[in-house]
Amino acid sequence: MIKKSKKVIGIAGFILNLFNLLTFFSMRPCWSGISKTFGYSNGGEKWILDFPVYLIILFFVIFISNLLFLLFSKQWKRWPVVYLVFGVLFFAAMIVIVVLGAKDYMRFVLANLVKAAAAAAAVGLIAWFLYAYPKGKLPHSRLFKCLALFAAVTAACLCLTGIPIGGIDQEPVVYAVEDEYQIVFTSRTDSLGWVMINGKEYYDLYSGSQRDGRIHKISVPMEVLDSAKKYEVYSQSVVYRGPFGGILGRTATKTYKFKPADFSDGLTYMSFSDIHMNKKAALATESKAGDYDFLVLVGDMISDVETFADANYANELAFAMTGGEIPVIYARGNHEVKGAYSDDLYRFVGSKNENFYYSVKMGELYAVVLDIGEDHEDDWWEYYGTADFDEYREDQLKFLDKEISKGDFRKAKYRLAVCHIPPVYVNYRHNHEYIKEQMTERLNRMSIDMCLCGHQHELLIFEPGLVTPGESLVYNPLYKSGTYSGYLTDFKFPSLMVSKFGYVQPESEETRKSQVGLFVKANLDSRTQECWYLNSNGEKISVVNPFADKDYGDVIEITSNKKMK
């Protein structure tokens, strides 16, 4: 009985140690955070940076030794208890890791864990066939042999032919970029994709050839869709595509209404930033906002672009809000720079020439979208030598210079800037100090009416003329004690940060039950704007200026004191 109990303890410890190994390996998105928790900073001791690697080696050694012990040892003294204790201690340590911050990345951890568990199960199945199967009754079962052969033949046919189940998967989002709309949707399997407007077909092309894939991005002239006010999307599955022929499958199609932005009675729009997969709360907020002309997504819709589904998350969210019926403006966030699919993100959202900075000319609106990229300098330790954004940021200054030279913004009655990381705020690390000051100077020359930003997970109001540029920020006591130190650039335009979970502005504890959005209503004749933050209960949030003695109440009123240039 004692020997049997120790064997049960040994098997329990083995299972727990295997789970710990697979789980910690799946926590790779959190490894840099673990290093930081143990005290690593830029330029610090490298062994601390590599500490998670040492831990995974330790987990692996414990697991292998436990496995070897179970297979070959006949001595059941203290070892089963020792391995179980190891398992319990490391399991408790991972719970602590989750509580300290890994919970925000559990979507990615769990996805990695499913893959790791599947790989472990496959190895276990092979081991079972090698060692246990020949000794059992199954080798003599005709039914088992028939089922196994049928499964193998079916799998081989599917692998060789790839017989698709076609159709439209993620329904379309209409992104506004320059003077065109980029209509993005996905198919259930590799397919051809196109859009029809007023009987004319617009294809998803690459150098003249129709793309064959799941993601489709089709550009159409803005005035064409504005006039038609409806469009049809098509997806045709591809069974086989060879060098001199092929086989196409069924065609799926669906028609959508479209409502171009109507500026006759002013301009209204809704914006969100830093949703970080908080879809349910964001949709609850948006549903209570009422009608608006267009949607602005200011970055970090997701925390890591690791899979196709992650890259498609902004579309999933945007369609749920717009139904594909109004335009969307998209800015990339620093978290959307990360992950295996981040290099393909430009195919999934509004972009220009594979870049995430561009202008938008839509009726009375001129918008400029900017992208600072990562939030630290290129040599920051978490980027492990892969970041090289300096030239990319410099290119955006040249882009702004060209926009100023062309002067298209002068024709617009409303001028909007969008950038995930706020150009007007420089943190205590002085990250991107030069580029932010240069961007600010150019946006000043463009007489921007509003700049939308996010990133800090706060509701910060940057109003020109209230704080001396370049001086250390002092927080308004009505807001709360300062979370971020730093200074503001010499900006001449209002900038509102829309980047918070929760119900009110100065909240002591962040809650994901509510996602704050920003609603803006602009009167193009009187040059005034009314802006309010909205929570998931549909309540307008009372706000103060965090850096000046000013209480806005639940509506921020902005009056332009300049003439259009």
DOLOPA-615022 format. One record per residue (C-alpha): y, x, z; residue number from 1. Coordinates in steps of 0.001 Angstrom, whole numbers. Layout:
// residues N
        v        u        w   nr
        Y        X        Z  NUM
...
//
This chain:
// residues 565
        v        u        w   nr
        0        0        0    1
     2407     2820      913    2
     1599     4659    -2310    3
     2200     1480    -4304    4
     5577      902    -2593    5
     6656     4468    -3369    6
     5648     3956    -6999    7
     7785      809    -7165    8
    10679     2775    -5616    9
    10113     5563    -8145   10
    10193     3177   -11105   11
    13305     1438    -9713   12
    15037     4803    -9351   13
    14031     5757   -12903   14
    15459     2524   -14341   15
    18688     2952   -12356   16
    19090     6581   -13471   17
    18496     5580   -17088   18
    21101     2839   -16758   19
    23578     5313   -15219   20
    23003     7816   -18032   21
    23500     5230   -20779   22
    26502     3634   -19054   23
    28367     6879   -18387   24
    27687     8019   -21948   25
    29102     4672   -23105   26
    32238     5265   -21042   27
    33459     7943   -23464   28
    36772     6080   -24047   29
    37471     6553   -20320   30
    36507    10227   -19976   31
    40069    11505   -20330   32
    41135     9084   -17607   33
    38392    10490   -15360   34
    39685    14023   -15977   35
    43199    12854   -15144   36
    41973    11201   -11923   37
    40468    14535   -10885   38
    43846    16204   -11332   39
    43959    17472   -14897   40
    47398    17737   -16490   41
    48565    19314   -19716   42
    47817    23019   -19550   43
    45696    22736   -16379   44
    42243    24052   -15587   45
    39960    23431   -18552   46
    36906    22847   -16365   47
    38598    19711   -15021   48
    39208    18515   -18579   49
    35523    19112   -19351   50
    34362    17567   -16061   51
    32963    14379   -17705   52
    30829    16593   -19982   53
    29361    18322   -16943   54
    28692    14911   -15403   55
    26831    13606   -18448   56
    24697    16775   -18433   57
    23941    16134   -14754   58
    23000    12512   -15496   59
    20707    13691   -18284   60
    18992    16350   -16129   61
    18371    13823   -13351   62
    16948    11299   -15826   63
    14644    13813   -17561   64
    13360    15240   -14294   65
    12766    11701   -13023   66
    10848    10857   -16198   67
     8721    14004   -15997   68
     8006    13306   -12354   69
     6809     9777   -13109   70
     4585    10956   -15965   71
     2990    14039   -14468   72
     3393    14159   -10708   73
      753    12789    -8413   74
     2704    13617    -5275   75
     4580    10540    -4037   76
     6202    11921     -904   77
    10007    11944     -710   78
    10830    12246    -4418   79
    10897     8538    -5310   80
    13420     7935    -2533   81
    15497    10953    -3612   82
    15768     9705    -7199   83
    16604     6201    -6016   84
    19377     7590    -3789   85
    20774     9536    -6767   86
    20723     6349    -8801   87
    22458     4248    -6133   88
    25162     6875    -5479   89
    26032     7329    -9150   90
    25911     3577    -9742   91
    28463     3154    -6939   92
    30595     5925    -8463   93
    30701     4082   -11790   94
    31763      886   -10072   95
    34681     2870    -8633   96
    35511     4181   -12128   97
    35563      618   -13457   98
    37819     -574   -10634   99
    40234     2357   -11090  100
    40908     1495   -14719  101
    37812     1460   -16916  102
    37738    -2350   -16685  103
    40499    -2442   -19312  104
    38126     -724   -21760  105
    34955    -2665   -20953  106
    34945    -4278   -24405  107
    34394     -824   -25908  108
    32136      417   -23109  109
    29834    -2591   -23431  110
    29678    -2212   -27224  111
    28700     1447   -26782  112
    26192      470   -24090  113
    24465    -2023   -26411  114
    24055      724   -29039  115
    22799     3229   -26451  116
    20376      688   -24985  117
    19079     -127   -28472  118
    18484     3571   -29145  119
    16693     3940   -25795  120
    14588      858   -26555  121
    13652     2303   -29952  122
    12521     5546   -28319  123
    10595     3539   -25740  124
     8911     1490   -28483  125
     7855     4646   -30326  126
     6474     6061   -27082  127
     4601     2819   -26489  128
     3013     2973   -29962  129
     2066     6621   -29414  130
      564     6321   -25960  131
      -89     2716   -24874  132
     -806      829   -28102  133
    -4014     2687   -29110  134
    -5572     1935   -25722  135
    -4831    -1815   -25823  136
    -6260    -4842   -27653  137
    -3469    -5157   -30226  138
    -4938    -2620   -32703  139
    -7841    -5051   -33154  140
    -5697    -8206   -33518  141
    -5468    -9484   -37105  142
    -2547   -11774   -36217  143
     -537    -8876   -34785  144
    -1247    -6755   -37868  145
     -148    -9550   -40231  146
     3062   -10218   -38309  147
     3903    -6515   -38140  148
     3293    -6054   -41883  149
     5391    -9133   -42718  150
     8258    -7849   -40585  151
     8074    -4420   -42230  152
     8046    -5853   -45781  153
    10951    -8208   -45004  154
    13006    -5380   -43506  155
    12280    -3147   -46521  156
    13342    -5869   -48982  157
    16567    -6518   -47139  158
    17356    -2796   -46972  159
    16649    -2272   -50673  160
    18340    -5375   -52072  161
    20962    -6123   -49446  162
    20737    -9835   -50282  163
    24078   -11104   -49021  164
    25111   -14294   -47302  165
    28568   -14591   -48808  166
    31652   -16495   -47758  167
    35046   -16057   -46149  168
    34827   -14701   -42624  169
    38267   -14025   -41097  170
    40762   -16383   -42706  171
    43985   -14992   -44186  172
    47155   -13594   -42677  173
    50300   -13245   -44788  174
    52112    -9978   -43958  175
    55676    -9422   -45161  176
    56268    -5909   -46540  177
    59337    -5032   -48597  178
    59695    -7824   -51208  179
    56003    -8780   -51302  180
    53425   -10558   -49202  181
    50178    -8782   -48394  182
    47478   -11421   -47911  183
    44601   -10066   -45815  184
    41226   -11718   -45191  185
    37605   -10654   -44722  186
    34246   -11681   -46191  187
    30918   -12021   -44405  188
    29387    -9384   -46656  189
    30502    -6907   -49330  190
    32392    -9010   -51861  191
    35129    -9128   -54435  192
    38321   -10759   -53218  193
    41333   -12307   -54924  194
    44138   -14815   -54458  195
    45270   -17532   -56863  196
    48844   -18879   -56886  197
    49948   -21439   -59493  198
    46908   -20634   -61604  199
    47503   -16872   -61645  200
    44967   -14549   -60041  201
    45951   -11523   -57969  202
    43103    -9091   -57275  203
    42268    -6573   -54574  204
    42289    -3513   -56823  205
    41812      220   -56518  206
    43171     2079   -59575  207
    42324     -865   -61807  208
    38874    -1617   -60408  209
    38147    -4543   -58114  210
    37268    -3397   -54612  211
    33849    -4271   -53294  212
    33898    -4606   -49514  213
    34437    -6919   -46569  214
    38189    -6417   -46095  215
    40534    -7707   -48797  216
    44247    -7012   -49053  217
    46101    -8541   -51997  218
    49804    -8071   -52717  219
    51739   -10944   -54315  220
    55460   -11186   -55139  221
    57331   -12844   -52310  222
    59287   -15217   -54555  223
    56080   -16468   -56229  224
    54430   -17604   -52998  225
    57727   -18887   -51576  226
    58076   -21127   -54610  227
    54435   -22295   -54765  228
    54130   -22974   -51007  229
    50356   -22740   -51206  230
    47657   -20249   -52186  231
    43896   -20045   -52624  232
    41702   -17178   -51458  233
    38419   -16313   -53172  234
    35449   -14240   -52072  235
    32523   -13537   -54404  236
    29534   -11711   -52941  237
    28077    -8706   -54762  238
    24273    -8563   -54854  239
    24095    -5421   -56980  240
    26812    -3264   -58513  241
    25454     -607   -60848  242
    26973     1817   -63340  243
    26457     -455   -66374  244
    25882    -3870   -64890  245
    25475    -5858   -61754  246
    24627    -9160   -60130  247
    27290   -11292   -58473  248
    26493   -13978   -55932  249
    28198   -17205   -54885  250
    31966   -17661   -54782  251
    33660   -19087   -51700  252
    37220   -20416   -51821  253
    39727   -22117   -49549  254
    43297   -23370   -50021  255
    46144   -22775   -47563  256
    49630   -24182   -47288  257
    52510   -21738   -46924  258
    55917   -22276   -45383  259
    58469   -19611   -46333  260
    61088   -18739   -43759  261
    63877   -21314   -43853  262
    67244   -19827   -42917  263
    69359   -22893   -43744  264
    69637   -23854   -40059  265
    69480   -20349   -38609  266
    66529   -18143   -37888  267
    63718   -18408   -35319  268
    60819   -16097   -34622  269
    58167   -15348   -32013  270
    57007   -11878   -30989  271
    54280   -10289   -28874  272
    53405    -6734   -27911  273
    50657    -5065   -25876  274
    48291    -8007   -25948  275
    45378    -5575   -25479  276
    42753    -8202   -26359  277
    44336   -10776   -24029  278
    43903   -13325   -26813  279
    43332   -16479   -24783  280
    46521   -16055   -22734  281
    48581   -15035   -25803  282
    47465   -18131   -27708  283
    48314   -20309   -24719  284
    51859   -18908   -24748  285
    52291   -19239   -28508  286
    51051   -22828   -28497  287
    53944   -23813   -26220  288
    56658   -22077   -28244  289
    57197   -24758   -30889  290
    57918   -24115   -34565  291
    59345   -20801   -35769  292
    59973   -19063   -39096  293
    57837   -15940   -38711  294
    55734   -13975   -36224  295
    56320   -10352   -35184  296
    53454    -8300   -33726  297
    54931    -5231   -32044  298
    51745    -3176   -31606  299
    48788    -2635   -29271  300
    47027    -5872   -30068  301
    43880    -3965   -29076  302
    43233     -876   -26951  303
    41024     1118   -29321  304
    40198      681   -33020  305
    36568     1705   -32779  306
    34858     -825   -35077  307
    35512    -3041   -38086  308
    36021    -5960   -35703  309
    38588    -3954   -33730  310
    40546    -3148   -36899  311
    40431    -6849   -37774  312
    41587    -8007   -34330  313
    45262    -8329   -35285  314
    44222   -10664   -38124  315
    42041   -12717   -35808  316
    44989   -13111   -33463  317
    47642   -13668   -36143  318
    45627   -16328   -37970  319
    45005   -18188   -34717  320
    48788   -18299   -34249  321
    49970   -18928   -37820  322
    47013   -20486   -39658  323
    47975   -18263   -42599  324
    50951   -20542   -43225  325
    53959   -18393   -42205  326
    54844   -14705   -42635  327
    53876   -12000   -40142  328
    55586    -8643   -39564  329
    53370    -5950   -38026  330
    54185    -2681   -36236  331
    51446     -257   -35178  332
    51082      635   -31495  333
    49982     3937   -29991  334
    46582     2494   -28989  335
    45976     1496   -32603  336
    46090     5189   -33511  337
    42847     5697   -31566  338
    39234     5073   -32597  339
    36845     5556   -35508  340
    38453     2807   -37639  341
    42078     3761   -36945  342
    42244     5723   -40218  343
    41385     2519   -42118  344
    43764      234   -40217  345
    46300      258   -43056  346
    43840    -1844   -45099  347
    43764    -4557   -42427  348
    47465    -5115   -41689  349
    50904    -4901   -43243  350
    51604    -1325   -44363  351
    53103      641   -47245  352
    51466     3591   -48976  353
    49033     3934   -46037  354
    52006     4289   -43672  355
    53197     1944   -40945  356
    56917     2229   -41586  357
    58610       89   -44192  358
    61404    -2408   -44754  359
    61199    -6176   -45237  360
    63600    -8163   -47403  361
    62876   -11831   -46789  362
    65678   -14278   -47593  363
    68575   -13737   -45177  364
    66467   -11296   -43144  365
    66349    -7535   -43459  366
    63833    -5820   -41168  367
    62913    -2190   -40716  368
    59572    -1339   -39104  369
    59132     2099   -37514  370
    56146     3910   -36028  371
    56529     6740   -33487  372
    52737     7074   -33327  373
    51272     8545   -30139  374
    53327     8290   -26959  375
    53091    11982   -25966  376
    53925    15117   -27905  377
    51351    16397   -30379  378
    50037    19074   -27994  379
    49150    16549   -25264  380
    45677    17321   -23852  381
    44159    13886   -24499  382
    44574    14365   -28276  383
    42360    17517   -28200  384
    44289    19094   -31073  385
    43982    16188   -33541  386
    47553    14821   -33413  387
    50135    15952   -35947  388
    52825    13284   -35961  389
    55951    15454   -36121  390
    56116    15479   -39920  391
    55279    11762   -40033  392
    58230    11023   -37726  393
    60549    13253   -39742  394
    59528    11348   -42872  395
    60772     8181   -41203  396
    64218     9691   -40711  397
    64281    10430   -44450  398
    63108     6870   -45080  399
    65967     5484   -42946  400
    68444     7700   -44800  401
    67235     6231   -48103  402
    67495     2699   -46733  403
    71074     3379   -45635  404
    71857     4844   -49043  405
    70349     1843   -50897  406
    72266     -569   -48674  407
    69902    -3550   -48996  408
    70493    -4349   -45326  409
    74155    -5107   -46095  410
    73103    -8188   -48080  411
    71272    -9723   -45112  412
    72782   -11995   -42485  413
    70276   -10846   -39876  414
    69014    -7302   -39367  415
    65912    -6631   -37301  416
    64267    -3376   -36192  417
    60694    -3262   -34871  418
    59073     -265   -33170  419
    56293     -326   -30590  420
    57584     2642   -28564  421
    61258     1880   -27769  422
    63622     4178   -29705  423
    66435     3587   -27175  424
    64507     4714   -24065  425
    63597     8340   -23260  426
    61170     8776   -20363  427
    61175    11458   -17669  428
    58895    13656   -19781  429
    61520    13593   -22562  430
    58811    12622   -25056  431
    60158    12309   -28612  432
    63703    12826   -27341  433
    65036    14182   -30627  434
    63387    11619   -32893  435
    64531     8691   -30726  436
    68135     9878   -30723  437
    68018    10345   -34501  438
    66467     6920   -35055  439
    69076     5337   -32790  440
    71930     6958   -34702  441
    70639     5602   -38005  442
    69942     2108   -36634  443
    73511     2084   -35286  444
    74779     2741   -38806  445
    72688     -176   -40083  446
    74372    -2581   -37602  447
    71031    -3843   -36295  448
    71204    -7288   -34661  449
    67991    -6914   -32658  450
    65394    -4248   -31947  451
    61983    -5388   -30676  452
    59813    -2943   -28741  453
    56907    -2794   -26304  454
    54646     -121   -24840  455
    55847       -8   -21210  456
    54151    -3255   -20126  457
    57417    -4533   -18721  458
    60194    -6967   -19645  459
    63089    -4585   -20125  460
    66430    -5616   -21605  461
    68386    -2814   -23246  462
    71926    -4120   -23779  463
    74553    -1754   -25171  464
    77600     -892   -23085  465
    76048    -1484   -19654  466
    74588     1971   -18989  467
    76068     5379   -19744  468
    73928     7061   -22448  469
    72135    10215   -21357  470
    72481     9595   -17618  471
    69481     9049   -15344  472
    68640     5396   -14997  473
    69293     3582   -11728  474
    67338      378   -11325  475
    68880    -2969   -10460  476
    67701    -3889    -6914  477
    67103    -7452    -8165  478
    64504    -6104   -10566  479
    62405    -3783    -8399  480
    62190     -127    -7552  481
    62048     1982   -10687  482
    58689     2395   -12311  483
    60006     4608   -15098  484
    62722     7190   -14816  485
    64568     8630   -17794  486
    67687     7744   -19764  487
    68900     5622   -22665  488
    70144     6823   -26028  489
    73604     5936   -27358  490
    72530     2640   -28959  491
    74932      -57   -30227  492
    72443    -2910   -30666  493
    70429    -5111   -28265  494
    66793    -4159   -27784  495
    64298    -6406   -25997  496
    60908    -5282   -24765  497
    58196    -7938   -25014  498
    55295    -6261   -23294  499
    53840    -7834   -20188  500
    50927    -9664   -18630  501
    51912   -12144   -15942  502
    54218   -15052   -15208  503
    57528   -13515   -14043  504
    59584   -10382   -14635  505
    59358    -8381   -11379  506
    55696    -8989   -10621  507
    53990    -6834    -8006  508
    50514    -7363    -9454  509
    49661    -7582   -13139  510
    47608   -10625   -14091  511
    46010   -11167   -17481  512
    45962   -14920   -16973  513
    49345   -15021   -18721  514
    50724   -13110   -21714  515
    54489   -13056   -22126  516
    55977   -13708   -25553  517
    59562   -13605   -26771  518
    61258   -16423   -28672  519
    64492   -15689   -30558  520
    66830   -18269   -32060  521
    69689   -16830   -34114  522
    72712   -18703   -35453  523
    73643   -16876   -38643  524
    77123   -18446   -38852  525
    78372   -17889   -35290  526
    76539   -14542   -35038  527
    74919   -15544   -31740  528
    71350   -15294   -30490  529
    69504   -17109   -27749  530
    66368   -15323   -26539  531
    63880   -16283   -23885  532
    60635   -14908   -22524  533
    57836   -17448   -22321  534
    54696   -17300   -20162  535
    51328   -18966   -20708  536
    52386   -22006   -18678  537
    55159   -22626   -21218  538
    57825   -21642   -18672  539
    60935   -19694   -19557  540
    61090   -16582   -17387  541
    64257   -15799   -15423  542
    65216   -12166   -16058  543
    67773    -9584   -14973  544
    68878    -6378   -16648  545
    66703    -3718   -15004  546
    69430    -1065   -15165  547
    72656    -2992   -14590  548
    74018    -5686   -12295  549
    73445    -8567   -14686  550
    71403   -11738   -14227  551
    70577   -13546   -17498  552
    68796   -16534   -16027  553
    66065   -17879   -18287  554
    68029   -17528   -21557  555
    69449   -14218   -22795  556
    72601   -14946   -24798  557
    73737   -12286   -27228  558
    76973   -12453   -29199  559
    77653    -9996   -31989  560
    81162    -8545   -31784  561
    80955    -6836   -35138  562
    81510    -7933   -38708  563
    78765    -7380   -41213  564
    79298    -4190   -43158  565
//
